[in-house]
Amino acid sequence: MACSSQNSWSDRYAAVVVTLSVLDLATVTKATTPSQALAECTALARVAEAASFRRFWVAEHHGMAGVASSAPAVLLAHLAAQTETIRVGAGGVMLPNHAPLVIAEQFGTLEALHPGRIDLGLGRAPGTDPKTARALGRGDAERFPDDVLELMSYFTGQAPIVAMPGRGEHPEVWLLGSSTYSAQLAGYLGLPFSFAYHFAPDLVHKAAELYRASFRPSEVLAEPHLMVAVTTLCASEAEEAQFLAGPMRLSTLLLRTGRPEPMSSPEEVAARGFSDQEQQFLDAATANHVVGTASEVVNGLNSLATSTGADELLLSTRAFAIEDRIRSLELIAQAFALN
């Protein structure tokens, strides 16, 4: 079933009220350069803003030929300058890779330049393979709770060192996670929490439960706020959506088997085919992807929001062509009557 009018969608799906945001990886394909990937990321941010999505986040990954968002703070400076109202942020900065003072200064600068529009999502994984993590020079995930507290102290001015810009600036700090560890830490610190359902679907309900159970009100957040990241792709027809999702599925397979590469086209993926073993892996790894027509995607997102009690969903769409990524966001925005 294709999209009809906004009124009919609004009437049908009014039972679930959830904020929608966007996660992008500045996807490099076999037909694009990193420069083009960053330009497409910028175009997608403008589309997300025009469609009234709440936030536009980019993720820190290193050593991956298909991902150009390795320097979130640099990219966010550009994205914030190219948009006007949408919140832009890191989903996230992998804190073990960085000195907390450096991140405080970077995001303090961003917040000073674009007050009230900057999000700082923090993760404890390196966002890469062990060899690249060693090249980054830090990589001590055991220090994550202390590093988070140190980073926040630069914004509040409680640190013995002055971060400038940083002190007195207040980007919206989030914790990210694909396990229950960061869920509990986010609750304990009274911070909003984003769970990577697209990486670890089996743990989402346990993480949500532990986050709410451990939540303690803080100066920045009176009640728990849960966002769930989900892989999604929407098209006018179901068969078209499944065809366009082929490259996203292949990228998942290559990443999980340590062979990441620039994204292939849907035609290349269809011609490639998959072995029985690969297909079994893909069926399991992508079972949580929400792919289909507008009605199918809305039903899937509503179901996820209802089952997890999520306040917000973070949509990740990795189609080969920027036009298909844009169309997917526009169809979802229309279906949820965001405008």
Secondary structure, 3 states (H helix, E strand, C coil): CCCCCHHHHHHHCCCCCCEEEEEECCECECCCCHHHHHHHHHHHHHHHHHCCCCEEEECCCCCCCCECCCCHHHHHHHHHHHCCCCEEEEEEEEHHHCCHHHHHHHHHHHHHHCCCCEEEEEECCCCCCHHHHHHHCCCCHHHHHHHHHHHHHHHHCCCCCCCCCCCCCCCEEEEEECCHHHHHHHHHHCCCEEECCCCCHHHHHHHHHHHHHHCCCCCCCCCCCEEEEEEEEECCCHHHHHHHCHHHHHHHHHHHCCCCCCECCHHHHHHHCCCHHHHHHHHHHCCCCEEECHHHHHHHHHHHHHHHCCCEEEEECCCCCHHHHHHHHHHHHHHCCCC
